[in-house]
């Protein structure tokens, strides 16, 4: 790896960390008054709704583009979990459709992207009470058959370390869903 390539990786990782912190801290505020009330007088950044919508529409694509860069993926998943906690399903109705689209493709990177998205989506409901888990029940009904088929494929391909890692991710999805 060239020195220039190493700096590029560091810059991308730093940018993903900054993005994750921005989402974690500032995504929840609806307006300046809401931020002021919650923040105890601290001035917070109020993100423009158009910018938030751009992130909502493109986060799965960004996840796919960086799928082989684990430090960046960790930050994107952290961000996606926070976005789901604030916006799903009201402002993020297409996320499950995008996740299933990735899961139904026949390439390993797409399936891995879909599993990560499904994990973030299911984690949104992990600590909710039963009456607040209704969207999760629909997600389970529509996706667990596909996950079962993926597990069967991975069991038959257990010599592949990537298949084992994806099976671990499927188990994490099952765990947070229950």
SETOR-945234 format. One line per 8 residues: their letters; for each residue x, y, z of C-alpha. Coordinates in pm, whole numbers. Each point is the difference from the previous one (the first is absolute). Layout:
N
a> X:Y:Z ~ ...;
END
This chain:
178
xxxxxxxx> 0:0:0 ~ 131:342:-89 ~ 32:277:254 ~ -268:194:-186 ~ -235:-300:17 ~ 57:-32:375 ~ -93:364:58 ~ -312:-43:-211;
xxxxxxxx> -114:-290:218 ~ 65:205:315 ~ -194:297:-139 ~ -294:-222:-96 ~ 0:-162:344 ~ 15:339:172 ~ -286:125:-217 ~ -211:-305:87;
xxxxxxxx> 63:58:371 ~ -99:366:-35 ~ -314:-104:-189 ~ -89:-251:272 ~ 42:261:272 ~ -204:254:-194 ~ -286:-246:-40 ~ 17:-119:360;
xxxxxxxx> -2:348:152 ~ -196:217:-242 ~ -243:-222:-193 ~ -264:-2:274 ~ -62:376:9 ~ -307:121:-188 ~ 66:374:31 ~ 203:253:201;
xxxxxxxx> -251:13:285 ~ -6:-379:30 ~ 382:-6:6 ~ 11:277:260 ~ -252:-179:225 ~ 179:-334:-15 ~ 352:139:-1 ~ -31:209:312;
xxxxxxxx> 95:325:-169 ~ 277:-140:-221 ~ -22:103:-364 ~ -22:-307:-221 ~ 18:-28:-375 ~ -344:-32:-157 ~ 24:-221:-306 ~ -202:104:-301;
xxxxxxxx> -283:-242:-82 ~ 113:-17:-365 ~ 349:-106:114 ~ -151:-264:228 ~ -211:-130:-288 ~ 309:-23:-220 ~ 170:-212:267 ~ -310:-220:41;
xxxxxxxx> -11:-67:-373 ~ 370:-72:-41 ~ 124:-170:316 ~ -51:-356:-128 ~ 189:85:-319 ~ 283:153:205 ~ 3:-313:216 ~ 36:-214:-312;
xxxxxxxx> 280:217:-139 ~ 207:-38:317 ~ -100:-358:83 ~ 359:-127:6 ~ 123:276:232 ~ -96:-122:348 ~ 84:316:201 ~ -217:211:-228;
xxxxxxxx> -278:-260:-4 ~ -12:7:381 ~ -61:375:-10 ~ -265:-30:-272 ~ -186:-270:193 ~ 14:214:314 ~ -142:290:-202 ~ -267:-216:-164;
xxxxxxxx> -114:-129:341 ~ -35:358:126 ~ -185:109:-312 ~ -236:-298:29 ~ -63:81:367 ~ -113:351:-91 ~ -159:-45:-343 ~ -120:-355:-65;
xxxxxxxx> -267:-60:-124 ~ -148:350:-36 ~ 283:175:-186 ~ 184:-307:-124 ~ -269:-220:-156 ~ 218:-133:-284 ~ 282:-137:213 ~ -142:-350:34;
xxxxxxxx> -61:-15:-376 ~ 362:100:-59 ~ 123:-260:249 ~ -201:-277:-167 ~ 126:113:-340 ~ 358:-52:117 ~ -86:-334:162 ~ -159:-129:-322;
xxxxxxxx> 303:69:-217 ~ 232:-286:-81 ~ 329:151:101 ~ 165:-37:337 ~ 70:371:58 ~ -363:94:-68 ~ -129:-268:236 ~ 243:114:269;
xxxxxxxx> -120:360:-48 ~ -361:-114:31 ~ 78:-194:319 ~ 166:304:155 ~ -299:215:-91 ~ -241:-257:141 ~ 203:-19:320 ~ -16:380:44;
xxxxxxxx> -372:-2:-75 ~ -77:-285:243 ~ 220:159:268 ~ -228:304:-15 ~ -272:-213:168 ~ 225:-200:234 ~ -115:167:323 ~ -352:102:-100;
xxxxxxxx> -311:-130:170 ~ -224:-241:-192 ~ -249:266:-107 ~ 282:206:-153 ~ 149:-297:-188 ~ -273:-28:-266 ~ 231:109:-287 ~ 254:-261:111;
xxxxxxxx> -260:-277:-26 ~ -53:91:-367 ~ 376:7:-57 ~ 35:-344:158 ~ -287:-141:-205 ~ 150:125:-327 ~ 371:-64:60 ~ 49:-306:217;
xxxxxxxx> -77:-246:-278 ~ 278:159:-203 ~ 231:-13:303 ~ -79:-369:46 ~ 94:-68:-361 ~ 322:197:46 ~ 88:-202:310 ~ -52:-324:-195;
xxxxxxxx> 229:126:-276 ~ 262:108:253 ~ -8:-332:186 ~ 75:-173:-329 ~ 289:244:-53 ~ 138:8:356 ~ 362:-30:-115 ~ -27:357:-128;
xxxxxxxx> 88:246:282 ~ -226:263:-156 ~ -295:-237:17 ~ 65:-58:369 ~ 20:373:65 ~ -330:54:-184 ~ -157:-286:198 ~ 113:177:318;
xxxxxxxx> -171:316:-125 ~ -321:-195:-70 ~ 13:-127:359 ~ 38:358:122 ~ -311:97:-201 ~ -193:-289:157 ~ 122:99:345 ~ -96:370:-17;
xx> -334:-93:-157 ~ -90:-216:296;
END
